[in-house]
Amino acid sequence: MTILASLLLWVVCLSCHAGLQPVRYGLPLSSAPYRTGMWAVRLITSLMALVITLRDGTIIGMVEWCMTFPVAGVIVAVCVAGLRRDRP
């Protein structure tokens, strides 16, 4: 369950990261209040994932935290590719 929670938190974090760089990822622009919220969510979710995984122990927790990041990155990349505004 820890890995699933960490994965979900990383997906939210990386989605906000992509939303903060809309030109790079070809996403629609967002307003300033949403960008501030996404910045805060990006910070909080990554720290929450770290805290959740460290409950399993320091070494195992760090491995889980670092392991779920790239998996979440692939999930977000596939979703962003489906949302691009300049696709044919």
N, C-alpha and C positions, 0 to 999 in steps of 0.2 A: 504494500500500500504506500510505503514511503516513496518508492520510485515513481509510482503513478502520480502522487501529489507533486513531487519535484518536477516531473515532466510537464504537468499542467501549468505550474507556476512559471516554468521557463518558457512555455509557449506564449503565455500572456506577456511576459517580459519582452520576448523577442518580437512579438506582434506590435507592442508599443514602440520598440526600437525602429521597426520598419515604418511605423506611422509618423515618427519624428523626422524621417528622411524621405519624404514623399517623392522628391524629384529623382533620387537615386533608384528607387524601386518602382517608379511609374505609377504611384498611387495618387488619388486626389488630395489636394491640399486641405489642411484642417486649420481652424481658427486658433488664436492664441490661448484661450482658456483650455481647449482640448489638449494642446501641446503641453501646457503646464501639468495637467492631470496625467497625461501619458508619461511624462518625465518622472512624476512621483510614483506612479504604478510600476514603472520599470525598475526603479530603485527598491521599492518595498518588496516586490515579488521575488527578485533575485535574493534578497536577504532572507525572506521567508523560506525559500527553497533551501538555503544554506542551514538555517536553524532546524528545519524539519529533518534534513538528512543527518545532521550532527547528533541527533538523538540516538542513532544507531551506533555511535562510537565515532571517534575522531577520524581514524583511517578509513573505515568503511563509509562513513558519511561523506568524506571528501571525494572518495571514488564514485559514490552514487551521484554527488552533485556535479562532478566533472563529466560523468558518463551521460547524464540526462541532457546536458547542454547541447551537444551536437545533434542528438536525436530530435530535440525540439527545434533546432535550427533547420533541419531537413523538413520537418512538418510545416514550419512557417514559410519556408521557401516555396514549397509546393502550393500552399494557399495563396501566397503573394503572386505567384506566377499565374494563378487562375483569376486574380483580381486586377491585373495590369490593365490600364486604360488604353494602351496603344497596341493591343494585340489585334490581329486581323479578324 
